[in-house]
Amino acid sequence: MKIRTLGRHVREGVKNLGRNGWMTFASISAVAITLLILGVFLILALNVNHFAQSVEKQVEIRVFLDVLANKDNIQQVEHNIRAIPKVESVVFIPKDEGLKQFKESLGEQAKLFEGLEEDNPLPDMFVVKTKLPQDTAAVAKQIKTIEFVNKVNYGEGTVEKLFAWTGTIRNVGIAFILGLGFTAMFLIANTIKLTIVARRREIEIMKLVGATNWFIRWPYFVEGLMMGVIGAVIPIVLLGISYHYLLDAINASLPTAQLFKLLPLFPLANQVALTLIAIGAFIGIWGSLVSVRRFLKV
């Protein structure tokens, strides 16, 4: 295709937006409102997934050693743990450090345990993290078989329920987003089809005077693309501004909240923007081309 011909198609596509003002406004509004709803649930799903990942990352295995284990035994236990393929990190915590951490966790009540340094009842231990949180139970079972390991604690029973809960949240979120996405596709595409149907006489006349199918399609291709992109930009701006103020409000009211920390504006905004623009552009083009095709059979 010649550059001059392509330029003509682009100009015609832009002109069509202005010629059909109210229909264009209706189509862009349908795209914007539908993608705004989709964007809200997409942001919610991404934050819920982030929360689930944060909870899973806190899962760890505490390996308590036999009180009779000497320095060489401890090194051998560490070597055996690191040899397990699914292990990501191993941190040794001597019993003196363990007692210090225990007292710090008690705050003011730590005074009740003054004097335990001389006769520390806590054993040496390792804190083990797996590459995938879901491998925690399997790795814990392997660690139990290692010599000089007295006890392994990873929250057995609770951890399995946690992973089942986070998995369900992810699956429900994905299913909901996909369902809403398909609904948005058909709703937007049908609205754009109405815009094209209103000009079916124009298409039929162009066909009768000898215009090729693609010569007719290209302006509608450009028009559909622009309606989809413009309709996506509007919710992107609204969502970006709203999320920015939401983050500021949460940080101001709960500055030390760590249980459910929202994702930062960036790169979340980039991910949502690219997703909505891609969906808007695809639906705009698809809706226009499918609608035009009906009237090319003259």
Residue, then its C-alpha position, 0 to 999 in steps of 0.5 A: m500500500k502506498i503511503r499516500t493511500l494509507g494517509r487517505h485512509v487515516r484521514e477518512g477514519v479521523k473524519n468519520l469520527g467527527r461526521n458521526g458525532w453522537m454515534t462516535f460518542a456513544s461508542i467511545s462512552a461504551v468502551a470507556i465505561t466497560l473498560l473502567i469497570l474491567g480496570v477496577f476489578l483488574i486492579l483489585a485482582l492484582n492487589v489480592n494476588h500480591f497479598a496472597q504472594s506476600v502471605e505465602k512468602q512469610v511461610e518458613i521452616r524452623v529446624f530445631l537441632d538436637v542439644l547434643a549436636n556439636k559444630d561439625n554436626i551443625q555444619q553437616v545438617e546445613h550441608n544436607i539441607r542445602a542439598i535439597p533441590k527445592v530449598e532457596s535459603v538456609v539461615f543458622i540462628p544460634k540459641d543465644e540469638g534465638l533467645k534475643q529474638f524471642k525476648e524482643s518479640l515480647g516487648e516489655q514482658a521480656k523482663l520476665f525472662e531475665g537471667l536465661e542467658e546463663d542457662n539458655p533452654l532454646p536449641d540452635m536452629f535453622v530457618v529454611k525457605t523454599k523456592l516455591p512456598q507450596d513446596t514447604a511441606a515436602v521439604a519439611k518431611q525431607i529435613k525431618t529425616i536428617e540426623f541431629v534434627n530434633k524437630v521441624n516446625y512449619g505450621e503443619g495443617t495451617v500452611e496447607k489451608l493457607f495455600a488452598w485459600t490463596g489458590t482459590i482466591r487466584n482462580v476466582g479472580i482469574a475466572f472473574i476477570l476473564g468473564l468480565g473481559f469477554t462480556a466487555m468484548f461483546l458489549i463494546a463490539n456490538t455498540i461499534k457495530l451500531t455505528i457502522v450499521a448506520r452507514r451501511r448505505e455508504i458502504e454499499i454505494m462504494k462497493l457498487v462504484g467499484a471500490t475494493n473490499w480493503f479500500i472500504r475496510w481501511p477507514y473503518f479499521v482506523e476508526g475502530l482503532m481510534m475509538g477503542v484507544i480513546g475509550a481506553v485512555i479515559p478509564i486509564v487516566l481516571l483509574g490512575i488518579s483515583y489509585h494515586y489518591l487511594l494510596d495517599a489516603i491509606n498511607a496517611s491513615l495507616p502508615t505502619a500497616q503491613l498486613f495488606k500493603l497495596l501495590p505501588l502506582f508504578p508499575l501497576a499503572n503501566q500493566v493496567a494501561l497496556t492491558l486496557i489499551a490492547i483490549g480497547a484497540f482489539i475490540g474496536i478493530w474487530g467490531s468495525l471489521v466484522s460489521v463492515r464485512r456484512f455489507l461488502k457482499v453486494 
